């Protein structure tokens, strides 16, 4: 809860971002963790959000509400392609998860286990 994250706006929603992988068990209930893939050309553009990323891991997003992802058959994973020019904006502000949760309390929605 004391780590510092970058504030970003993704898909028009305020979220937190870090280049590190985050242990899912450390994310408070009501918050959602997703991993981000960067482009294959290695320009450093975030291009996909998923439940987990193995190749081209760019970082981790934490949100107070779920992101709609498309399930992939036979993998148990789900993805969503994004346009880094339209769907992603760095806000230039850092904050802790606690500060984010004070500004953006968790939404009360039913969620699936993998979204935690």
N, C-alpha and C positions, 0 to 999 in steps of 0.2 A: 504493500500500500504506500510505500515511501519512494519507490522507483519513479523516475521522471520520464514522461512520454511526450511525444510531439502531438499537439492538437492538429487534427486534419478534418477536412470535410470530404466525405466519400459518399457518393450517390445522394448528395444534398443533406446528409446527416452528420452531426458532429461526432467524432470518434477520436480515439487515442491510437498512436502508432509508435512502434519501436522496431528497429532492425533486428532485434534479438528474437529468439524463440521464447515463448512464455509457457511455463508449466500450467496446464489447464487447471490443476488442482488448486492453484493460487488465486484463481479468478473468483470473485464473490458471486454468490447466487444472484440471479437476475441480470448478470452481465454476460455478454456473448463474445467469444474469442474466435477469430478467423485468421488464417494465414494468407499471405500475399505473394504472388509469383511475379517476377520481373520478366521483361521481354527476352526472347531468344537472341536478339542482336546485342544484348548486354549494354544497352544505352542507359539502363537504370530506370526504366519506366515501369511502374506497376501496371500489370495488364490482366490479372486474374485474382479473384478472391475465392478461397476454398475452405473447407473444414480443416484440411491439412495440405501442406505442400512439401514435396520431397526434392524436386529438381527446380533450380532457379528461385530458391526461397529469398524473398525480398524483405519480409518482416512479418509482424503480427499486428492485427487490429483488435481493439476492444471497443465494444459498442453497448449502449444501454437498450438496444432493440435488435431483433434479428434482421439479418440480410437474407433476402430470398435468393436461394441457390438452386441450380438444376442438378438433380441426382444423376449420378452416372451408374449404369447397371454394372453389377458384379464387382464393384470396388468399395462400396460403402461410403464413398466420398461424394461431395457435391461441389460444383463450381459455378462461378459467374464471371464472364469476361467483362472487363471495364476498359473505358477509353481514358488514358491518363490525362488527356487535355480537357475532357468534359466532366469526368466522374471523380477526380482526385484533386484536392487543393491542400497544400501545407499552409497552416495559419500563422506560422512564425511565433507560436506561443508554446511553452512547455508547462505541463502540470502533472500532478500525481493522480493516481486512480481515485483517491479519496476526493481531491478537488473536483475532478470530472464528475464523480457521482453526486456531489453536492449541487453542481450546476445542471446535471442531466440525470436525475434519479432513474433507476431501472424501471422499465415499462412492465406492468403486470400482465404478462401474456403467458399462455401455455407454451412450453418449449420442449423440444426433443432433447434427449440426453447428449447427443453429439454437438449441440449448440452451446454447451456450457464452456 
